Amino acid sequence: MAWSSKNNAGKAAINHVNCVGCVDIFYLLQPNRADYRFQGLLHFQQEHGHLLVPKCYPSNPKLAQWVKRQKHNSILTDGHEEKLLAVGFIFDSDRAAWYERFETLKSFYLAHGHYGIPANFEYHSLNEWIQHQRCQYQLYMNGEKSSMTKERTTALNSIGFDWNPRN
């Protein structure tokens, strides 16, 4: 295997790789790439107040891809995983998806001043998610099997969510 270690911009470059079974050699030759993406994640957090980078994020699609890989990568180094956990990164994709919806709900409230999500096409999936939360909450409160947790209940209560809007 042969490669040049630096290009004229000071970044790792590959002139020629002749290797069978190499694991993402280009990535290995760019030691600052993970730090660069991590800094992008911190910038996203500073800008949006959370780490829930959408799967489709036109402002920075490479960050969205990197975040997805972190969630599904079972061989993160201890130091890398610790850095992500220290800033509140959520590895559990179900939990992350729930918090994405939660952030969408908060954004809706900031824009409209209420949680009465219209059932029209634009907000259809958020409306369904809210109805699901209310249903799961009732099951949870009755001691039945539910996807609602104390953590989720606390989060929704913290934003003044109305569990029973018809009362």
PyMOL commands that set and color helices and strands:
alter all, ss='L'
color gray80, all
select helices_A, chain A and resi 25-28+33-48+61-72+78-86+93-112+121-141+150-158
alter helices_A, ss='H'
color red, helices_A
deselect
rebuild
show_as cartoon
